[in-house]
Amino acid sequence: MGLKSNLHNLKEKYKGTKMAPAFNAIHTFLYLPNEITHNGTHIKAADDLKRTMNMVIMALVPCLIFGIFNAGYQHYAAIDPSLRADALANFFTFANFTVGAWTVLPLVIVSYGVGLIVEFIFAIIKGHEVEEGYLVTGMLVPLIVPVDIPLWMLSVAVVFGVVIGKEVFGGTGMNILNPALTIRAFLFFAYPTWMSGDKVWIHEAVARTGTADAISGETILGAYAQNAEVAYSAFDKFFGFIPGSVGETSTFLILIGAAILILSKIGSWRIILSTFVGAAVMGLIFNQIVVADIITESSKFFGLMNTPWYEHLMIGGIAFGAVYMATDPVTASQTNKGKWIYGFLIGFISIMIRVFNPAYPEGVFLAILLMNVFAPTIDHYVVQGNVKKRLKRSKVKIA
């Protein structure tokens, strides 16, 4: 009660000054939104932007916790491959959690710390409220980057993503690109060698022993792209006991997150389902090309073309992108028919980029950013199509 009273006093003290947005943001985060309705409303609901963002974060937390364990597990499994024989028994250990937390949590801290500083600076300069939109972006960013990304690179990318991906458009609700994916795109183009995903991460303590070269290896997408043999089972791929970005490996937990978002009516099931369908269709097309002997094993595209279509849905960032990125209500299509088209094209283009770009076999973030740009166009033609249909019906009735 004392903290709430002190914050209220500070809000009153700095009301109308440059620092007002900062104190309003702290008060909103801890208690209630700065502006709430008390009476005279037609409809009252318990949901607001902060609660919506918190629900998305709750859907992401299982992926974060799993990613922490997986970072430690991949570290120890690279040292002792025999641990992969029984992944489930060797996964949830204190040693795995310790190594993973030591590496993953700094990514979360930097993501939130740098991003919120930029948000506060823009709020103070422009004199508007600090929106809650970065609460989700700050959690998404550490889940879609390699676990060994240098913190200074992440800091630079976060500043770029928040400024260029959101603030220049007017802040939360005005951006045309997903800020988290803008951050990843910046990392990909500015520091491609760190984002290629061609090595399994090894903890720096092991690297200092001089044995890192002996135990390094390609990630699962990198192995497919190089036509190498992949030893992971379907069980490992679905439940996430494979190398990859922090939060993208466990399709099982991602689907649980999808259920949470759909039941809470935050995520669009049309976009999620159509993204999976689009990826499956593109995967089937490539599988048929292989079956028809149109492409040979000597081709650099063979490995990922020959990957069964259903495995494409379990490896890489397809599932994570479909559930947590493509469904962004600000940057996605708004019409029901548009959502089907938007999601299908994301999945379709993602697998196309994955196969035809062996140097970087992960295209979901590029596909989503591309469709973010075309989402308004898709909605425009859907609306115009509906208008034309209604005009035709009205002319028939008049006649």
C-alpha positions as CSV (number, residue, x, y, z in Angstrom):
1,M,0.0,0.0,0.0
2,G,2.9,2.3,0.8
3,L,4.5,1.7,-2.6
4,K,1.2,2.4,-4.4
5,S,0.7,5.6,-2.4
6,N,4.3,6.8,-3.1
7,L,3.8,6.1,-6.8
8,H,0.5,7.9,-6.8
9,N,2.2,10.9,-5.2
10,L,5.0,10.8,-7.8
11,K,2.5,10.7,-10.6
12,E,0.8,13.8,-9.2
13,K,4.1,15.5,-8.6
14,Y,5.3,15.0,-12.1
15,K,1.9,15.3,-13.8
16,G,2.3,17.4,-17.0
17,T,6.1,17.1,-17.0
18,K,8.4,15.1,-19.3
19,M,8.8,12.4,-16.7
20,A,5.0,11.7,-16.4
21,P,4.9,8.9,-18.9
22,A,7.7,7.0,-17.0
23,F,5.8,7.1,-13.7
24,N,2.5,6.3,-15.4
25,A,4.1,3.3,-17.0
26,I,5.4,1.9,-13.7
27,H,2.0,2.5,-12.0
28,T,0.2,0.8,-14.9
29,F,2.6,-2.2,-14.9
30,L,2.2,-2.8,-11.1
31,Y,-1.5,-1.9,-10.7
32,L,-4.1,-0.6,-13.2
33,P,-4.0,1.0,-16.7
34,N,-3.6,4.8,-16.5
35,E,-7.0,5.3,-18.1
36,I,-9.9,3.0,-17.0
37,T,-13.7,3.3,-17.4
38,H,-15.7,3.7,-14.2
39,N,-19.3,4.1,-15.3
40,G,-21.6,5.0,-18.1
41,T,-20.4,2.1,-20.4
42,H,-22.5,-0.1,-22.6
43,I,-20.2,-3.1,-22.3
44,K,-17.7,-3.8,-19.4
45,A,-14.9,-6.4,-19.9
46,A,-12.0,-7.5,-17.8
47,D,-9.5,-7.6,-20.7
48,D,-7.2,-4.7,-21.6
49,L,-3.8,-4.5,-23.4
50,K,-1.8,-5.4,-20.3
51,R,-3.8,-8.5,-19.6
52,T,-3.7,-9.5,-23.2
53,M,0.1,-9.2,-23.3
54,N,0.4,-11.1,-20.0
55,M,-1.6,-13.9,-21.5
56,V,0.8,-14.2,-24.4
57,I,3.7,-14.2,-22.0
58,M,2.1,-17.0,-20.0
59,A,1.8,-19.0,-23.3
60,L,5.5,-18.3,-23.9
61,V,6.9,-19.2,-20.4
62,P,6.8,-23.0,-21.0
63,C,8.9,-22.5,-24.2
64,L,11.4,-20.3,-22.2
65,I,11.8,-22.9,-19.4
66,F,12.2,-25.7,-21.8
67,G,14.7,-23.7,-23.8
68,I,16.8,-23.2,-20.6
69,F,16.9,-26.9,-20.0
70,N,17.6,-27.6,-23.7
71,A,20.5,-25.2,-23.8
72,G,22.2,-27.2,-21.0
73,Y,21.2,-30.5,-22.5
74,Q,22.7,-29.7,-25.9
75,H,25.9,-28.6,-24.2
76,Y,26.3,-31.8,-22.3
77,A,25.0,-34.0,-25.1
78,A,27.6,-32.5,-27.5
79,I,30.3,-33.5,-24.9
80,D,28.8,-37.0,-24.3
81,P,26.6,-38.1,-27.3
82,S,25.5,-41.2,-25.3
83,L,23.1,-38.9,-23.4
84,R,20.9,-38.7,-26.5
85,A,20.1,-42.4,-26.2
86,D,17.6,-41.5,-23.5
87,A,16.9,-37.8,-23.9
88,L,13.9,-37.7,-21.5
89,A,15.8,-39.2,-18.6
90,N,18.8,-36.9,-19.1
91,F,16.9,-33.7,-19.9
92,F,15.4,-32.2,-16.8
93,T,18.5,-32.1,-14.6
94,F,19.8,-29.4,-12.3
95,A,23.1,-29.3,-14.3
96,N,21.2,-28.7,-17.5
97,F,19.1,-25.9,-15.9
98,T,22.2,-24.2,-14.4
99,V,24.1,-24.0,-17.7
100,G,21.0,-23.0,-19.6
101,A,19.9,-20.4,-17.1
102,W,23.4,-18.9,-17.0
103,T,23.2,-18.4,-20.8
104,V,19.6,-17.8,-21.6
105,L,18.5,-15.4,-18.8
106,P,21.1,-12.7,-19.8
107,L,19.4,-12.7,-23.2
108,V,16.0,-12.0,-21.5
109,I,17.5,-9.3,-19.2
110,V,19.2,-7.5,-22.1
111,S,16.1,-7.8,-24.3
112,Y,13.8,-6.3,-21.7
113,G,16.3,-3.8,-20.3
114,V,17.4,-2.3,-23.6
115,G,14.0,-2.4,-25.2
116,L,12.2,-0.7,-22.3
117,I,14.9,2.0,-22.0
118,V,14.2,2.9,-25.7
119,E,10.4,2.8,-25.0
120,F,10.8,5.1,-22.0
121,I,13.0,7.5,-24.0
122,F,10.5,7.8,-26.8
123,A,7.6,8.2,-24.4
124,I,9.4,11.0,-22.5
125,I,10.5,12.8,-25.7
126,K,7.1,12.5,-27.5
127,G,5.0,12.9,-24.3
128,H,2.8,9.8,-24.8
129,E,2.1,6.9,-22.5
130,V,4.5,3.8,-22.4
131,E,2.5,1.1,-24.2
132,E,2.6,-2.5,-23.0
133,G,3.4,-3.9,-26.4
134,Y,7.1,-4.5,-25.7
135,L,6.2,-6.9,-22.8
136,V,5.6,-9.6,-25.5
137,T,8.4,-8.5,-27.9
138,G,10.9,-8.5,-25.0
139,M,10.0,-12.2,-24.3
140,L,9.9,-13.2,-28.0
141,V,13.3,-11.9,-28.9
142,P,15.5,-14.2,-26.7
143,L,13.4,-17.1,-27.8
144,I,14.2,-16.6,-31.6
145,V,17.9,-16.0,-31.4
146,P,20.8,-18.5,-31.1
147,V,21.7,-19.1,-27.5
148,D,25.3,-17.9,-28.1
149,I,24.5,-14.6,-29.7
150,P,26.8,-11.9,-28.1
151,L,24.8,-9.6,-25.8
152,W,26.2,-6.4,-27.5
153,M,24.8,-7.6,-30.8
154,L,21.4,-8.3,-29.2
155,S,21.4,-4.8,-27.7
156,V,22.1,-3.1,-31.0
157,A,19.5,-5.2,-32.7
158,V,16.9,-4.4,-30.1
159,V,17.5,-0.7,-30.4
160,F,17.1,-1.0,-34.2
161,G,14.0,-3.2,-34.0
162,V,12.2,-1.0,-31.5
163,V,13.0,2.3,-33.3
164,I,12.6,1.2,-36.9
165,G,10.1,-1.6,-36.4
166,K,7.7,0.2,-34.1
167,E,8.4,3.8,-32.9
168,V,8.9,5.4,-36.3
169,F,5.3,4.2,-37.2
170,G,3.8,5.7,-34.0
171,G,4.3,2.9,-31.4
172,T,2.2,-0.1,-30.4
173,G,-0.8,-0.7,-32.7
174,M,0.7,1.4,-35.5
175,N,3.6,-0.7,-36.8
176,I,3.4,-2.6,-40.0
177,L,6.2,-5.0,-39.2
178,N,6.5,-7.4,-36.3
179,P,9.2,-5.8,-34.0
180,A,10.6,-9.1,-32.8
181,L,11.1,-10.3,-36.4
182,T,12.6,-6.9,-37.3
183,I,15.2,-7.5,-34.6
184,R,15.9,-11.0,-36.0
185,A,16.1,-9.7,-39.6
186,F,18.6,-7.0,-38.5
187,L,20.8,-9.7,-36.8
188,F,20.5,-11.9,-39.9
189,F,21.7,-9.2,-42.4
190,A,24.1,-7.5,-40.1
191,Y,25.7,-10.5,-38.5
192,P,24.9,-13.5,-40.8
193,T,27.7,-15.8,-39.5
194,W,26.1,-15.7,-36.0
195,M,22.6,-16.4,-37.3
196,S,23.4,-19.2,-39.8
197,G,22.8,-21.9,-37.3
198,D,25.6,-24.1,-38.6
199,K,27.0,-25.2,-35.2
200,V,25.7,-26.7,-32.0
201,W,26.3,-24.3,-29.1
202,I,28.9,-25.2,-26.6
203,H,29.3,-23.5,-23.3
204,E,32.2,-21.1,-23.1
205,A,33.8,-23.1,-20.2
206,V,34.3,-26.0,-22.6
207,A,35.5,-23.8,-25.4
208,R,38.3,-22.6,-23.2
209,T,39.6,-26.1,-22.8
210,G,40.4,-26.2,-26.5
211,T,38.0,-29.1,-27.2
212,A,35.2,-27.1,-28.8
213,D,36.2,-28.0,-32.4
214,A,36.0,-31.7,-31.6
215,I,32.5,-31.5,-30.3
216,S,30.9,-28.9,-32.5
217,G,28.4,-29.8,-35.2
218,E,25.6,-28.6,-37.4
219,T,22.1,-27.9,-36.1
220,I,19.4,-30.2,-37.5
221,L,18.5,-27.8,-40.3
222,G,22.1,-27.3,-41.2
223,A,22.5,-31.1,-41.3
224,Y,19.6,-31.5,-43.7
225,A,20.9,-28.7,-45.9
226,Q,24.2,-30.4,-46.2
227,N,22.6,-33.8,-47.0
228,A,24.0,-35.2,-43.8
229,E,22.4,-38.0,-41.8
230,V,20.2,-36.8,-39.0
231,A,20.1,-39.1,-36.0
232,Y,17.2,-37.5,-34.1
233,S,14.0,-39.4,-33.8
234,A,10.5,-38.1,-34.5
235,F,10.0,-38.1,-30.7
236,D,13.0,-35.8,-30.3
237,K,11.9,-33.5,-33.0
238,F,8.3,-33.2,-31.8
239,F,9.1,-32.7,-28.1
240,G,12.2,-30.5,-28.7
241,F,15.3,-32.5,-27.7
242,I,17.2,-31.0,-30.7
243,P,19.5,-28.0,-31.3
244,G,17.9,-24.8,-32.3
245,S,17.0,-21.3,-31.2
246,V,16.0,-21.0,-27.5
247,G,12.2,-21.3,-27.8
248,E,11.7,-22.9,-31.2
249,T,12.5,-26.5,-30.7
250,S,9.5,-28.0,-28.8
251,T,6.5,-28.3,-31.2
252,F,4.6,-29.9,-28.3
253,L,4.9,-26.9,-26.0
254,I,4.3,-24.5,-28.9
255,L,1.0,-26.3,-29.7
256,I,0.0,-25.9,-26.0
257,G,0.7,-22.2,-26.3
258,A,-1.4,-22.2,-29.4
259,A,-4.3,-23.7,-27.5
260,I,-3.9,-21.0,-24.8
261,L,-4.0,-18.2,-27.3
262,I,-6.9,-19.6,-29.3
263,L,-9.0,-20.3,-26.2
264,S,-8.3,-16.8,-24.9
265,K,-9.2,-15.5,-28.4
266,I,-5.9,-13.7,-28.7
267,G,-4.4,-15.8,-31.5
268,S,-6.3,-16.6,-34.7
269,W,-6.7,-20.3,-35.3
270,R,-7.3,-19.5,-39.0
271,I,-3.8,-18.1,-39.3
272,I,-2.1,-20.9,-37.3
273,L,-3.9,-23.7,-39.2
274,S,-3.4,-22.1,-42.7
275,T,0.3,-21.6,-42.0
276,F,0.7,-25.3,-41.2
277,V,-1.3,-26.2,-44.3
278,G,0.8,-23.9,-46.5
279,A,4.0,-25.4,-45.1
280,A,2.7,-29.0,-45.6
281,V,1.6,-28.3,-49.2
282,M,5.1,-26.9,-50.1
283,G,6.8,-29.8,-48.4
284,L,4.6,-32.3,-50.3
285,I,5.4,-30.6,-53.6
286,F,9.2,-30.9,-52.9
287,N,8.7,-34.6,-51.8
288,Q,7.0,-35.3,-55.1
289,I,9.9,-33.7,-57.0
290,V,12.2,-36.1,-55.3
291,V,10.0,-39.1,-55.9
292,A,9.7,-38.2,-59.6
293,D,13.6,-38.1,-59.8
294,I,13.5,-34.5,-61.1
295,I,16.3,-33.8,-58.7
296,T,19.2,-36.1,-57.7
297,E,21.0,-36.7,-54.4
298,S,24.0,-34.7,-55.7
299,S,21.9,-31.5,-55.7
300,K,22.5,-29.1,-52.9
301,F,18.7,-28.8,-52.5
302,F,18.2,-32.6,-52.1
303,G,18.5,-32.8,-48.3
304,L,15.6,-30.5,-47.4
305,M,13.6,-31.4,-50.4
306,N,13.7,-35.1,-49.3
307,T,12.7,-34.2,-45.8
308,P,9.1,-35.6,-45.2
309,W,6.6,-32.8,-45.2
310,Y,5.4,-33.5,-41.7
311,E,9.0,-33.1,-40.3
312,H,9.2,-29.7,-41.8
313,L,6.4,-28.7,-39.3
314,M,8.5,-30.0,-36.4
315,I,11.9,-28.6,-37.1
316,G,13.1,-25.0,-37.3
317,G,10.9,-22.0,-36.5
318,I,7.7,-22.9,-38.5
319,A,5.6,-23.9,-35.5
320,F,6.9,-21.0,-33.4
321,G,6.4,-18.5,-36.2
322,A,2.9,-19.7,-36.9
323,V,1.7,-19.5,-33.3
324,Y,3.5,-16.5,-31.8
325,M,4.6,-14.3,-34.8
326,A,2.1,-14.7,-37.7
327,T,-0.8,-14.2,-35.3
328,D,0.3,-10.7,-34.2
329,P,-3.0,-8.8,-34.3
330,V,-1.4,-5.6,-35.4
331,T,0.6,-6.8,-38.4
332,A,-1.6,-9.7,-39.6
333,S,-4.5,-9.7,-41.9
334,Q,-7.8,-8.6,-40.3
335,T,-10.4,-10.2,-42.5
336,N,-11.3,-13.9,-42.0
337,K,-10.7,-14.8,-45.7
338,G,-7.5,-12.7,-45.6
339,K,-6.2,-14.7,-42.6
340,W,-6.5,-17.9,-44.6
341,I,-4.6,-16.4,-47.5
342,Y,-2.0,-14.7,-45.2
343,G,-1.2,-17.8,-43.2
344,F,-1.1,-20.1,-46.2
345,L,1.4,-17.9,-48.0
346,I,3.6,-17.7,-44.9
347,G,3.8,-21.5,-44.6
348,F,4.3,-22.0,-48.3
349,I,7.0,-19.3,-48.7
350,S,8.8,-20.4,-45.5
351,I,9.5,-23.9,-46.8
352,M,10.4,-22.5,-50.2
353,I,13.1,-20.2,-48.7
354,R,14.2,-23.1,-46.4
355,V,14.9,-25.4,-49.3
356,F,16.3,-22.9,-51.8
357,N,18.6,-21.2,-49.3
358,P,20.9,-23.9,-48.0
359,A,23.3,-21.3,-46.5
360,Y,20.6,-20.3,-44.1
361,P,17.9,-23.0,-44.0
362,E,15.3,-21.0,-42.0
363,G,12.9,-18.7,-43.9
364,V,9.9,-18.3,-41.6
365,F,10.9,-14.9,-40.3
366,L,11.4,-13.6,-43.8
367,A,8.1,-15.0,-45.0
368,I,6.2,-13.4,-42.1
369,L,7.8,-10.0,-42.6
370,L,7.0,-10.2,-46.3
371,M,3.4,-11.1,-45.6
372,N,3.2,-8.3,-42.9
373,V,3.9,-5.9,-45.8
374,F,1.2,-7.5,-48.0
375,A,-1.4,-8.0,-45.3
376,P,-3.2,-4.7,-45.9
377,T,-3.3,-5.5,-49.7
378,I,-4.8,-8.9,-49.0
379,D,-7.5,-7.3,-46.8
380,H,-8.1,-4.6,-49.4
381,Y,-8.9,-7.2,-52.1
382,V,-11.0,-9.3,-49.8
383,V,-13.1,-6.3,-48.8
384,Q,-13.4,-5.2,-52.4
385,G,-14.5,-8.7,-53.4
386,N,-17.2,-8.7,-50.7
387,V,-18.4,-5.3,-51.8
388,K,-18.7,-6.5,-55.4
389,K,-20.7,-9.6,-54.3
390,R,-23.1,-7.5,-52.3
391,L,-23.6,-5.1,-55.2
392,K,-24.4,-8.0,-57.5
393,R,-26.9,-9.3,-55.0
394,S,-28.5,-5.9,-54.6
395,K,-28.9,-5.5,-58.4
396,V,-30.5,-8.9,-58.7
397,K,-33.0,-8.0,-56.0
398,I,-33.8,-4.6,-57.6
399,A,-34.3,-6.3,-61.0
